[in-house]
């Protein structure tokens, strides 16, 4: 089966799942109310899937590593630190009074600001490369996580419940005003990257080969890293962290499509991510009756696949 045909099959599967998610359980009495809840969730599912799949595919190309995701930059840990700090210092009441819009803007601003400072500091010298960036991001992520845990241990257990709700990605209680703002920011970020999408095919050959072929390697890496940080920050602040989704969907796209062309690879990853989130949300609502967050389902499957990849790579 050709690559385009595989893309069409994935698109059909996604459309079927979206139809099932939107139409299942509707009746003439509640259909209007049910759709008013399900349509924003569906848009959020597609937005988060597209953001994480796009950023993970690009990040793996820049690092030339199939088991790395943008989470190593420490943005997920920084998000939890921001939430823990607000509750620890000001209390959960302040977090509620500030509103979801303010919390979203503050979280995105801090995460993107941290990324820009990190990139500016590390790429200031010529000898610094992206692998040093990964090392620093991993250390900072561990530091942020330790600070968050320290604050969470000290606060009142009732206050901790507020933080605990933000530890897992959830599409159930979401402010639609934030959704449209997140959609706008993500759209502009992807639009900024589209014209250089084919450059990723050259960047996947490595630094030396890309430079020899006339690509401004350092500029392109910085540009794509900024776009990645924006997309990950927006999706994390919108619904919460989903650790293994990017790893899962990008590697499945590579296995299914078997292509090096990033226009197909990213499209396939977005479709697979949308299928995974839609199916996961369908399971969380219809089978598990909202008792299990979707992030637990995705992280469980993604964790198993991560172990499979490690075992597979060790045999090569």
Rosetta blueprint (number, residue, H / E / L):
1 X L
2 X L
3 X H
4 X H
5 X H
6 X H
7 X H
8 X H
9 X H
10 X H
11 X H
12 X H
13 X H
14 X H
15 X H
16 X H
17 X H
18 X H
19 X H
20 X H
21 X H
22 X H
23 X H
24 X L
25 X L
26 X L
27 X L
28 X L
29 X L
30 X L
31 X H
32 X H
33 X H
34 X H
35 X H
36 X H
37 X H
38 X H
39 X H
40 X H
41 X H
42 X H
43 X H
44 X H
45 X H
46 X H
47 X H
48 X H
49 X H
50 X H
51 X H
52 X H
53 X H
54 X H
55 X H
56 X H
57 X H
58 X H
59 X H
60 X H
61 X H
62 X H
63 X H
64 X L
65 X L
66 X L
67 X L
68 X L
69 X L
70 X H
71 X H
72 X H
73 X H
74 X L
75 X H
76 X H
77 X H
78 X H
79 X H
80 X H
81 X H
82 X H
83 X H
84 X H
85 X H
86 X H
87 X H
88 X H
89 X H
90 X H
91 X L
92 X H
93 X H
94 X H
95 X H
96 X H
97 X H
98 X H
99 X H
100 X H
101 X H
102 X H
103 X H
104 X H
105 X H
106 X H
107 X H
108 X H
109 X H
110 X H
111 X H
112 X H
113 X H
114 X H
115 X H
116 X H
117 X H
118 X H
119 X H
120 X H
121 X H
122 X H
123 X L
124 X L
125 X L
126 X L
127 X L
128 X L
129 X L
130 X H
131 X H
132 X H
133 X H
134 X H
135 X H
136 X H
137 X H
138 X H
139 X H
140 X H
141 X H
142 X H
143 X H
144 X H
145 X H
146 X H
147 X H
148 X H
149 X H
150 X H
151 X H
152 X H
153 X H
154 X H
155 X L
156 X L
157 X H
158 X H
159 X H
160 X H
161 X H
162 X H
163 X H
164 X H
165 X H
166 X H
167 X H
168 X L
169 X L
170 X L
171 X L
172 X L
173 X L
174 X L
175 X L
176 X H
177 X H
178 X H
179 X H
180 X H
181 X H
182 X H
183 X H
184 X H
185 X H
186 X H
187 X H
188 X H
189 X H
190 X H
191 X H
192 X H
193 X H
194 X H
195 X L
196 X L
197 X L
198 X L
199 X H
200 X H
201 X H
202 X H
203 X H
204 X L
205 X L
206 X L
207 X H
208 X H
209 X H
210 X H
211 X H
212 X H
213 X L
214 X L
215 X L
216 X L
217 X H
218 X H
219 X H
220 X H
221 X H
222 X H
223 X H
224 X H
225 X H
226 X H
227 X H
228 X H
229 X H
230 X H
231 X H
232 X H
233 X H
234 X H
235 X H
236 X H
237 X H
238 X H
239 X H
240 X L
241 X L
242 X L
243 X L
244 X L
245 X H
246 X H
247 X H
248 X H
249 X H
250 X H
251 X H
252 X H
253 X H
254 X H
255 X H
256 X H
257 X H
258 X L
259 X L
260 X L
261 X L
262 X H
263 X H
264 X H
265 X H
266 X H
267 X H
268 X H
269 X H
270 X H
271 X H
272 X H
273 X H
274 X H
275 X H
276 X H
277 X H
278 X H
279 X H
280 X H
281 X H
282 X H
283 X H
284 X H
285 X H
286 X H
287 X H
288 X L
289 X L
290 X L
291 X L
292 X L
293 X L
294 X H
295 X H
296 X H
297 X H
298 X H
299 X H
300 X H
301 X H
302 X H
303 X H
304 X H
305 X H
306 X H
307 X H
308 X H
309 X H
310 X H
311 X H
312 X H
313 X H
314 X H
315 X H
316 X L
